[in-house]
Structure formats: C-alpha cells, structure tokens
Amino acid sequence: MSCERKSHEEVKKHLGLAGAVVVDLRGNAEVASDPLVAGAIHVPATPDNAAAMIESAVKGGSIPSDPNTPIVLNCRSGRRAGIACQKLMELGYVNAINAGTIDDIRQAFASMAQ
C-alpha cells in the first residue's frame, strides 16, 4: 500500500471501516486555531520528527497496537501524514492511509453523513 495522499472516496471508505482511528499530526498551534475532529488522536509532529513521533505514539499506546487497525492520518498539507503512514507500514501496520488535510477528513465525514 502506498502512502500517497488518497482520494476522497478512498478516505470515506477507510473511515467507514470498523474500528477506524483518525490520527492528526498537526502541531499544537495548528490545532489551537483549527480543532481536531471528534475522537481523533493528536500526535503533534513536524515533517522532521513525524516518523519518530508516530513510532513513539505506537510504543506509548496512543495508537492501537493491532497492525490491522484502519488508521486515517491527516495534517495541514498531507506531508506529515505521508511520513507517518510510511513509518506505520515499516512497523507492520497494513491498513494505514494518508488522508491529506484536516479539511479532507471533515469533508469525508460530512459526505458520509448525507
């Protein structure tokens, strides 16, 4: 599976999977000005430390340990989400995707509710 940014339809499909988890990699200041979606796990990261931060979140138990868990990653532009997605794949996760931005996640949730 590639960690390139996924299409709107792919994001919706992944969010609809049982047990799907949203992980937001935006920094604290970004989240303060534009809050997380309900239920999202916040792993504040920069492009330089996104891989280390997601690995730390896995080791710390913030990210489910089951490598089959559907994980939907987002950030401001999709870059950090892509880096974190790649790291999760290296750690054995098989169902992680780069959803792109927080707005992409919100749009997917909104279209699922219609």
Contacts in CASP RR format, 6 or more apart in sequence:
PFRMAT RR
TARGET T0000
AUTHOR 0000-0000-0000
METHOD contacts of the structure
MODEL  1
MSCERKSHEEVKKHLGLAGAVVVDLRGNAEVASDPLVAGAIHVPATPDNA
AAMIESAVKGGSIPSDPNTPIVLNCRSGRRAGIACQKLMELGYVNAINAG
TIDDIRQAFASMAQ
1 89 0 8 1.000
1 94 0 8 1.000
1 95 0 8 1.000
1 96 0 8 1.000
1 97 0 8 1.000
3 82 0 8 1.000
3 83 0 8 1.000
3 85 0 8 1.000
3 86 0 8 1.000
3 89 0 8 1.000
3 96 0 8 1.000
3 97 0 8 1.000
3 98 0 8 1.000
4 82 0 8 1.000
4 98 0 8 1.000
5 78 0 8 1.000
5 81 0 8 1.000
5 82 0 8 1.000
5 98 0 8 1.000
5 99 0 8 1.000
5 100 0 8 1.000
6 14 0 8 1.000
6 97 0 8 1.000
6 98 0 8 1.000
6 99 0 8 1.000
6 100 0 8 1.000
8 104 0 8 1.000
8 107 0 8 1.000
8 108 0 8 1.000
8 111 0 8 1.000
10 97 0 8 1.000
11 72 0 8 1.000
11 97 0 8 1.000
11 99 0 8 1.000
11 100 0 8 1.000
11 104 0 8 1.000
11 105 0 8 1.000
11 108 0 8 1.000
12 108 0 8 1.000
12 111 0 8 1.000
12 112 0 8 1.000
14 20 0 8 1.000
14 70 0 8 1.000
14 72 0 8 1.000
14 95 0 8 1.000
14 97 0 8 1.000
14 99 0 8 1.000
15 22 0 8 1.000
15 70 0 8 1.000
15 72 0 8 1.000
15 105 0 8 1.000
15 108 0 8 1.000
15 109 0 8 1.000
15 112 0 8 1.000
16 70 0 8 1.000
16 112 0 8 1.000
17 70 0 8 1.000
17 95 0 8 1.000
18 70 0 8 1.000
19 69 0 8 1.000
19 70 0 8 1.000
20 69 0 8 1.000
20 70 0 8 1.000
20 71 0 8 1.000
20 72 0 8 1.000
21 41 0 8 1.000
21 63 0 8 1.000
21 64 0 8 1.000
21 69 0 8 1.000
21 70 0 8 1.000
21 71 0 8 1.000
21 72 0 8 1.000
22 37 0 8 1.000
22 39 0 8 1.000
22 40 0 8 1.000
22 41 0 8 1.000
22 72 0 8 1.000
22 73 0 8 1.000
22 74 0 8 1.000
22 99 0 8 1.000
22 105 0 8 1.000
23 40 0 8 1.000
23 41 0 8 1.000
23 42 0 8 1.000
23 43 0 8 1.000
23 54 0 8 1.000
23 57 0 8 1.000
23 63 0 8 1.000
23 71 0 8 1.000
23 72 0 8 1.000
23 73 0 8 1.000
23 74 0 8 1.000
23 84 0 8 1.000
24 31 0 8 1.000
24 36 0 8 1.000
24 37 0 8 1.000
24 40 0 8 1.000
24 41 0 8 1.000
24 42 0 8 1.000
24 43 0 8 1.000
24 74 0 8 1.000
24 75 0 8 1.000
24 102 0 8 1.000
25 43 0 8 1.000
25 44 0 8 1.000
25 45 0 8 1.000
25 50 0 8 1.000
25 53 0 8 1.000
25 54 0 8 1.000
25 73 0 8 1.000
25 74 0 8 1.000
25 75 0 8 1.000
25 80 0 8 1.000
25 81 0 8 1.000
25 84 0 8 1.000
26 34 0 8 1.000
26 42 0 8 1.000
26 44 0 8 1.000
26 74 0 8 1.000
26 75 0 8 1.000
26 76 0 8 1.000
26 80 0 8 1.000
26 102 0 8 1.000
27 44 0 8 1.000
27 45 0 8 1.000
27 46 0 8 1.000
28 44 0 8 1.000
30 76 0 8 1.000
31 42 0 8 1.000
31 44 0 8 1.000
34 102 0 8 1.000
36 42 0 8 1.000
36 102 0 8 1.000
37 102 0 8 1.000
37 105 0 8 1.000
37 106 0 8 1.000
37 109 0 8 1.000
40 105 0 8 1.000
41 57 0 8 1.000
41 62 0 8 1.000
41 63 0 8 1.000
43 53 0 8 1.000
43 54 0 8 1.000
43 57 0 8 1.000
43 62 0 8 1.000
43 63 0 8 1.000
43 84 0 8 1.000
44 53 0 8 1.000
45 53 0 8 1.000
45 54 0 8 1.000
45 75 0 8 1.000
45 80 0 8 1.000
45 84 0 8 1.000
46 80 0 8 1.000
47 79 0 8 1.000
47 80 0 8 1.000
47 83 0 8 1.000
50 75 0 8 1.000
50 80 0 8 1.000
50 82 0 8 1.000
50 83 0 8 1.000
50 84 0 8 1.000
50 87 0 8 1.000
51 83 0 8 1.000
51 84 0 8 1.000
51 86 0 8 1.000
51 87 0 8 1.000
53 84 0 8 1.000
54 63 0 8 1.000
54 84 0 8 1.000
54 87 0 8 1.000
54 88 0 8 1.000
55 87 0 8 1.000
55 91 0 8 1.000
57 63 0 8 1.000
58 65 0 8 1.000
58 88 0 8 1.000
58 91 0 8 1.000
63 69 0 8 1.000
63 71 0 8 1.000
63 88 0 8 1.000
64 71 0 8 1.000
67 91 0 8 1.000
67 92 0 8 1.000
67 93 0 8 1.000
67 94 0 8 1.000
67 95 0 8 1.000
68 94 0 8 1.000
68 95 0 8 1.000
69 93 0 8 1.000
69 95 0 8 1.000
70 95 0 8 1.000
70 96 0 8 1.000
70 97 0 8 1.000
71 85 0 8 1.000
71 88 0 8 1.000
71 93 0 8 1.000
71 95 0 8 1.000
71 96 0 8 1.000
71 97 0 8 1.000
72 96 0 8 1.000
72 97 0 8 1.000
72 99 0 8 1.000
72 105 0 8 1.000
73 80 0 8 1.000
73 81 0 8 1.000
73 82 0 8 1.000
73 84 0 8 1.000
73 85 0 8 1.000
73 88 0 8 1.000
73 96 0 8 1.000
73 97 0 8 1.000
73 98 0 8 1.000
73 99 0 8 1.000
73 100 0 8 1.000
74 81 0 8 1.000
74 98 0 8 1.000
74 99 0 8 1.000
74 100 0 8 1.000
74 101 0 8 1.000
74 102 0 8 1.000
74 104 0 8 1.000
74 105 0 8 1.000
75 81 0 8 1.000
75 100 0 8 1.000
75 101 0 8 1.000
75 102 0 8 1.000
76 101 0 8 1.000
76 102 0 8 1.000
77 100 0 8 1.000
77 101 0 8 1.000
78 98 0 8 1.000
78 99 0 8 1.000
78 100 0 8 1.000
78 101 0 8 1.000
81 98 0 8 1.000
81 99 0 8 1.000
81 100 0 8 1.000
82 98 0 8 1.000
84 96 0 8 1.000
85 96 0 8 1.000
85 97 0 8 1.000
85 98 0 8 1.000
88 96 0 8 1.000
89 96 0 8 1.000
99 105 0 8 1.000
99 108 0 8 1.000
END
